Amino acid sequence: YPDGAVFAKTGIHTGVDPQFISSVVPKGIRRYQLMVRNKKAYASTNGWGYALFDPEGKTFNEDPKITQDACYACHTIVENRGDVFSQHF
């Protein structure tokens, strides 16, 4: 992915649909997750910067470096896809 690429994801809470109990439906926002590509600024995380925001758009109280390192640790699972879980159809 080129520098400047951005991925955004909305993490949601889910629950059972009371009218269709085998269905799972959104029940609220958990967090917003962002990653931005900048090979120079984020060299220690293979060129990706990561950020998490609560439902009100505020950062969590955790040190942003800890958050970024934790995100990157999971994304290394898909290093063969450029550290991106999403795939093209």
C-alpha positions as CSV (number, residue, x, y, z in Angstrom):
1,Y,0.0,0.0,0.0
2,P,1.3,3.5,-0.8
3,D,2.1,6.2,1.8
4,G,-1.1,8.0,2.6
5,A,-3.4,4.9,2.4
6,V,-5.9,4.8,5.3
7,F,-8.1,2.0,6.6
8,A,-10.9,2.7,9.1
9,K,-13.0,0.2,11.0
10,T,-15.9,0.6,13.4
11,G,-15.8,-2.0,16.2
12,I,-19.4,-2.7,17.4
13,H,-21.2,-4.5,20.2
14,T,-23.6,-7.2,18.9
15,G,-26.6,-8.9,20.3
16,V,-29.4,-11.2,19.4
17,D,-32.3,-9.8,17.3
18,P,-35.3,-10.4,19.5
19,Q,-37.5,-11.0,16.5
20,F,-35.1,-13.4,14.8
21,I,-33.0,-15.1,17.5
22,S,-30.6,-16.8,15.2
23,S,-29.5,-13.4,13.9
24,V,-26.9,-11.1,15.4
25,V,-27.4,-7.4,15.1
26,P,-25.4,-4.3,16.0
27,K,-26.1,-2.9,19.5
28,G,-23.7,0.1,19.6
29,I,-20.2,1.4,18.9
30,R,-17.3,-0.1,20.8
31,R,-14.5,1.9,19.2
32,Y,-13.2,3.3,16.0
33,Q,-9.9,1.8,14.6
34,L,-7.7,3.6,12.1
35,M,-4.4,2.7,10.4
36,V,-2.5,5.0,8.1
37,R,0.5,4.2,5.9
38,N,3.6,6.3,6.3
39,K,6.8,4.2,5.9
40,K,9.1,6.9,7.3
41,A,7.0,8.0,10.3
42,Y,6.0,4.4,11.3
43,A,9.1,2.5,10.3
44,S,9.1,0.5,13.6
45,T,5.6,-0.9,12.7
46,N,6.3,-1.8,9.1
47,G,5.1,1.6,7.9
48,W,1.7,1.6,9.6
49,G,0.4,3.9,12.3
50,Y,-2.5,2.7,14.4
51,A,-5.0,4.6,16.5
52,L,-8.1,3.7,18.6
53,F,-10.9,6.1,19.6
54,D,-13.9,5.5,21.9
55,P,-17.5,6.1,20.7
56,E,-17.2,9.8,21.5
57,G,-14.1,10.1,19.3
58,K,-11.6,10.4,22.2
59,T,-8.5,8.4,22.6
60,F,-8.3,5.8,25.3
61,N,-6.2,6.4,28.4
62,E,-3.6,3.9,27.4
63,D,-0.2,5.1,26.1
64,P,-0.6,5.5,22.3
65,K,2.8,3.6,21.8
66,I,1.4,0.6,23.7
67,T,-1.8,0.7,21.5
68,Q,0.2,0.9,18.3
69,D,2.5,-1.9,19.3
70,A,-0.4,-4.1,20.3
71,C,-2.2,-3.4,17.0
72,Y,1.0,-4.1,15.0
73,A,1.5,-7.4,16.8
74,C,-1.8,-8.7,15.5
75,H,-1.3,-7.3,12.0
76,T,2.0,-9.3,11.6
77,I,-0.3,-12.4,11.2
78,V,-1.1,-11.1,7.7
79,E,2.3,-9.7,6.8
80,N,1.9,-11.5,3.4
81,R,-1.0,-9.1,2.7
82,G,0.8,-5.9,3.7
83,D,-0.3,-6.2,7.3
84,V,-3.9,-5.6,6.2
85,F,-6.7,-8.0,7.2
86,S,-9.2,-6.7,4.6
87,Q,-8.9,-8.2,1.1
88,H,-10.0,-7.1,-2.3
89,F,-13.0,-8.9,-3.9
